Amino acid sequence: MRSSATRPLGSVKASAVSAFLRRTEVMVPPGTEHRHLDLEEVVARLTAGSE
């Protein structure tokens, strides 16, 4: 990862990222995201006041 100044912000081992993603997929299988996150509400909050 790099900041806008292109200095490294930190690093993470690929194996740690892979393990995290495997656990995430078990908890929220693909196609079931809508059961865990209200994307309509997220979009509404992100765009509130942008008109």
Backbone torsions as a table, in degrees:
resi	resn	phi	psi	omega
1	MET	NA	145.1	178.6
2	ARG	-135.8	150.2	175.9
3	SER	-84.4	178.6	178.3
4	SER	-63.5	-20.8	177.3
5	ALA	-87.7	6.0	179.4
6	THR	61.1	23.6	172.3
7	ARG	-92.2	140.2	179.4
8	PRO	-59.3	135.6	177.2
9	LEU	-93.7	-25.3	-179.0
10	GLY	164.7	-178.7	178.6
11	SER	-144.6	155.8	179.4
12	VAL	-137.7	136.6	177.9
13	LYS	-66.5	140.3	178.9
14	ALA	-58.5	-35.9	179.8
15	SER	-64.2	-34.7	178.1
16	ALA	-69.4	-40.4	178.0
17	VAL	-65.2	-43.9	179.3
18	SER	-61.1	-43.7	179.1
19	ALA	-62.9	-43.3	177.8
20	PHE	-59.9	-45.4	-178.4
21	LEU	-66.6	-36.0	176.2
22	ARG	-63.7	-44.7	179.0
23	ARG	-64.1	-40.1	179.3
24	THR	-62.7	-42.7	-179.1
25	GLU	-65.9	-32.9	176.9
26	VAL	-68.0	-42.0	-178.1
27	MET	-72.5	-37.6	-178.7
28	VAL	-132.4	85.5	-178.9
29	PRO	-59.9	149.0	178.1
30	PRO	-53.6	136.0	-179.7
31	GLY	92.3	-7.6	180.0
32	THR	-110.7	9.4	-177.2
33	GLU	-55.2	-37.3	-177.5
34	HIS	-62.0	-21.2	177.6
35	ARG	-77.4	-17.8	-174.1
36	HIS	-112.2	-18.7	-175.1
37	LEU	-144.0	127.4	178.1
38	ASP	-88.3	90.0	-176.4
39	LEU	-63.5	-32.0	177.0
40	GLU	-59.5	-42.9	179.4
41	GLU	-67.7	-40.5	178.7
42	VAL	-60.6	-47.4	179.5
43	VAL	-63.0	-42.8	179.8
44	ALA	-59.6	-43.0	179.6
45	ARG	-68.2	-40.7	-179.5
46	LEU	-66.6	-31.6	-176.6
47	THR	-100.3	-0.7	179.3
48	ALA	-58.8	128.6	177.8
49	GLY	79.5	5.1	-178.7
50	SER	-90.7	3.8	-178.6
51	GLU	-88.2	NA	NA
